[in-house]
Amino acid sequence: EVQLVQSGAEVKKPGESLKISCKGSGYSFTSYWIGWVRQMPGKGLEWMGIIYPGDSDTRYSPSFQGQVTISADKSISTAYLQWSSLKASDTAMYYCARGIGQLVYFDYWGQGTLVTVSS
Amino acid sequence: SYELTQPPSVSVSPGQTARITCSGDALPKKYAYWYQQKSGQAPVLVIYEDSKRPSGIPERFSGSSSGTMATLTISGAQVEDEADYYCYSTDSSGNHGVFGGGTKLTVL
């Protein structure tokens, strides 16, 4: 059974750093993309970027390029999303999802990680 | 940046057919995908590659695409189909995914 299990909710202050994780199981982690999707409170889904753990090929949305870093550790089948300096506007639910196909769409999703940034 | 445009809301009575549209300039050359997101839950893929249905998705869900518009059709919508629906595709380069703004489907 394909599963993506994300790390737990986080409460941080503006300016702090953060790294959240997404552990894949039930499939070959290095043969599929992992993507990150943001959902701000009451808003829609936003594609942030994707990584191919097999060769670390990474693509970012222009809206998120330079704002976050996507990485993966294939030895432990885990992908990461990190911030070096959080802002209040980073408050959102973040989903990881398995990417498949030439167009890289998402077929399985994690349960989401809620990040709250508040002073 | 590339955009996919959806109507903010669609409302139907139970048993009626709901149609949700998604327009984008690259859709003639790129597949459309559809996700259902119920309140407080992660999205679920309901249609891929314009018209294919993943296993476990009811037959009442179907998709089509023509020109710059893709359509998700729910034939005989049920109360449990109430959710937000998002179309998804990529820009013309194929390197960046894009979600539509989402459509809230009300079935009552």
Interface residues (C-beta under 8 A of the other chain):
Chain A: G35 V37 G44 L45 E46 W47 I50 R59 S61 P62 S63 Y95 A97 G101 Q102 L103 V104 Y105 F106 D107 W109 G110 Q111 G112
Chain B: S1 K30 Y31 Y33 Y35 Q37 A42 P43 V44 L45 Y48 E49 P54 D84 Y86 Y88 S89 T90 G94 N95 H96 G97 V98 F99 G100 G101 G102
